[in-house]
Amino acid sequence: MARQNATVLLLGETGTGKELFAQAIHNASDRAERPFVGVNVAAVPDTLLESEFFGAAPGAYTGADRKGREGKFKIADGGTLFLDEIGDMPLQLQAKLLRALQEHEIEPLGADNIVKVNVRVIAATSADLAQRVKDGRFRSDLYYRLNVVSIALPPLRKCLADLELLCAHILDQLSESENLPRATMTPSAIAALARYDWPGNVRELRNVLERALILTDKYRLTAEDFSNFLPVSTASVAPRNGAIRPYSEAEAEFERQTLCAALDAAEGQAAEAARLLGISRANFYKKLAKAGIKSQA
């Protein structure tokens, strides 16, 4: 999509990284040298949204700047405008946004002139826009104009295979930006975090890791470091949403937990962990590979 100019609609729960994804599309496009401007629609008061987007002529309203103000469309001219939580835009403003998208022109508040703009729009929402159209809370014509290409960003609980890599990346960031110790994760810590549902997704994961680093003086985080503030201890026992899990799935999780616990006790040494479990080293390596667990020598 970076090679195209079509409008993109990013769909995903809060904390899945929609703005990062939009920034990545912009950075890989021909517009990369021009501005990337982000606006959280839900964070701007309804009374200020029109001037926020389209600008205002001098003296357009009480308290307006004498010189007027440029709106986000004008600031993003030549680049990309990211509209986060687009589902919260008031109906009365949606018609003006639709015109800006279709005609590539805006009319500043209180102005008599039309301003041409060259802006690529990427919108994002955690709401069900199709349902909001049915409920009369979102214009169908704007929905179809925004939904040229939609990209769904999966929640963290559906891509747990990425959990270890995400933790390592976030821990590196925290050590550099927050002056926190550079730490690693034990297999038991990864297994514990994998049993949590992560309603706040990657944003919540970052907060949890930062809290764990602040509250410990260790350089290898274990499941224990998260037990006091993250409800992971019973997540593997109680079926989610009251559903009974397939036996093979429960068995695989139990085996993974056992392998992780042995590795944790052996400080990551596979040979010692195999001895603790009373199985051969070769058999232990096979089980690690099957479970997708990494270890030291």
Residue, then its C-alpha position, 0 to 999 in steps of 0.5 A: m500500500a505504500r506504493q499507492n495513494a489510495t485511502v487506507l482504513l486500519l482496523g484493530e483493537t486499542g494498543t495494536g499499533k495502528e499509528l505505527f503501522a500508518q507511519a510505516i506506510h508513509n515512511a515507505s512511500d513517495r511521500a516520506e520526505r513530506p509531513f506525517v500528521g496524526v490526529n486523534v479525532a476522539a481527543v479533540p472537542d467537537t467544537l474545535l474539530e472543523s478548525e483543527f482539520f480545515g483551518a480558520a480564517p482570521g477572526a473566524y470565531t471568538g478567540a481565533d488567532r488574528k492571523g488565522r490558523e492552518g488546519k491539519f490538511k494544510i499542514a500535511d499537504g504533500g504528505t500523509l494525514f492519519l485520522d485515528e478513531i475516525g468512528d468518533m467524528p461527528l456527523q456534521l463534520q463527516a460531509k466536509l471530510l468526504r468532500a476533502l477526500q473526493e475533491h482534494e480541496i478544503e474550505p477553512l472556517g470563516a473563509d471565502n476561498i477554496v484551498k487545494v491540498n494533496v494529502r493521502v489519508i490513512a484512517a483507523t478505528s477500533a470501532d465497528l464502522a459498518q455497525r455504526v453506519k447501520d445505526g445512523r452514526f456514520r455516513s455510508d458514503l464516507y465509510y465506502r470512501l475510507n474503506v478503499v483498502s482495509i487492513a486488520l491488525p490482529p490482537l496480541r492474544k492471536c499472535l503469541a508467537d511474536l511475544e518473545l520477540l516483542c518483549a526483547h524489542i520493548l526491553d531494549q527500548l526501555s533500557e535506552s529511553e527510560n534508563l532502566p537495566r537491560a534485562t532478558m526474559t526467562p522461558s517461564a516469564i514468556a509462558a506466563l505472559a502468554r497465558y494472559d489475554w492482553p486486552g490492551n495489546v502491545r501498549e499494555l505489554r510495554n507498560v507491564l514490562e516497564r513496571a516489572l523492570i522498575l519493581t525488580d533489581k534482577y536482570r532476568l525476568t521470571a514469571e514471579d516478577f509478573s505474578n503480583f500485578l498480572p493475573v497469569s497464575t490461573a489463566s491456564v487452568a480456567p477455560r476462557n469464556g467458559a469454553i472447554r479447550p480441546y485435550s490436545e491444546a491443554e496437553a501441549e500447554f501443560e508440556r510447554q509450562t513444564l519445559c519452561a519451568a525446568l529451563d528456568a530452574a536450570e538458568g536456561q541450560a537445556a542439558e541441566a533441564a533435561r536432567l531435572l526432568g529425567i529425560s534424555r537431552a536429545n528427547f528434551y531438544k525435540k520437545l523444545a523444538k516442537a513447543g517453539i522454545k529457545s534455550q542456551a546450550 
